[in-house]
């Protein structure tokens, strides 16, 4: 009986299993058995065929086994992203006049944002009377992390555990229009090459990052997620019932850090003053306007003295000033949290940008140790 004929194998239970192989399959098996083992050169050639192309960056086959050290050089550095952001800014034209007006006068259907807005627990109407709004809630003083954002995710998880996930989703269907309306800094991992010539530095106090809007005779401060912190009367234009000008057209929009222990709003940036938006102006002009306009503000009265507004001072990034800020962080009358760096030529960006860099107070000395030594 030949190899191509039927092969039979008896099992213990007496059954017979038959299988057939074609002549072609048998020849193929014989060739595999007779084929010699691959040489070292053949293995090397096979591995080179599955490597990463340096020119195209295309991965073939075993991409998941590529060493992270090989991929590290292909990532865009922070310096390169800064240059790209400045180039894109020159090409982009924004008309934020309507955006600022809608933000101040609460017209959420026409809001715009440079980041995708995420859902919120509930949107809050800016036209609700002051007496009906809660003024104070407990919050940890942390500039980098917003505990209310974490609280939202906790609320959703809690709803899942109670079997009320569908009901919770109906509540979060609408997006809070005041979310992501401030400029977020990136952690500064590398010192910009043009730090001394094209950057400002601000020593920031501990507190909550807030969007502050004065309009219609009241002032409203909101967290980064859009939730209200305080509603009050202030010294800002159109921010109190006693304001003598036009309370509808003289609205203001500010970027602040709120220290609830001192009832103080430290003004970090200015986006709109008396109905004139300056989102598209560079940092140098915005800081100039911030200090100029606050010098013109009237003195607080009994109704407008509950919360104070203090503009933060921006410094040039020379070796002497940075060294002073590192050695004397408590010399400005508030609890220091870190250094915030602004590129002089950046516009006010709604969302994250590499043109604004953050270094925590605990990392400042380590970060700028070599920078200070090189300049001495």
Number of C-alpha atoms within 10 A of each C-alpha: 6 6 11 13 12 11 14 11 10 10 9 6 6 8 8 11 10 9 9 11 12 10 11 10 11 12 11 11 10 11 11 9 10 9 8 8 8 8 8 9 8 10 10 10 10 11 10 10 11 13 16 18 12 9 6 7 11 10 14 12 10 11 12 9 7 12 9 9 8 9 11 10 9 10 8 9 12 18 17 11 14 18 13 13 15 17 11 11 16 10 8 8 9 10 10 15 15 14 18 24 24 17 23 25 18 18 15 16 8 12 16 20 16 11 13 10 16 14 18 21 20 15 20 15 12 19 10 10 10 16 9 8 13 11 12 11 9 6 12 13 20 14 18 17 13 17 13 16 15 10 11 16 13 12 14 16 15 14 16 14 10 8 11 13 15 10 11 17 15 11 14 17 14 14 18 21 26 24 24 23 24 24 19 21 20 18 15 19 13 12 13 16 9 11 18 12 12 16 23 23 23 20 26 25 24 21 24 26 28 28 27 25 26 30 29 22 21 27 26 22 24 22 25 22 25 23 22 24 19 19 25 20 25 26 24 27 28 28 26 21 15 16 18 10 11 14 20 18 17 22 29 26 28 22 22 27 27 29 18 18 8 10 13 17 25 26 24 22 22 26 22 24 19 20 20 16 21 21 21 17 14 15 22 18 14 21 19 12 18 21 17 11 13 15 10 8 11 10 8 14 12 7 14 19 15 13 18 15 18 14 17 21 17 18 15 18 20 17 17 12 13 22 17 11 22 17 11 11 19 13 11 14 8 15 15 19 20 22 24 21 24 24 23 20 16 24 23 22 20 17 16 16 17 23 29 24 22 22 20 18 17 11 11 17 18 10 16 17 11 10 16 15 9 9 9 7
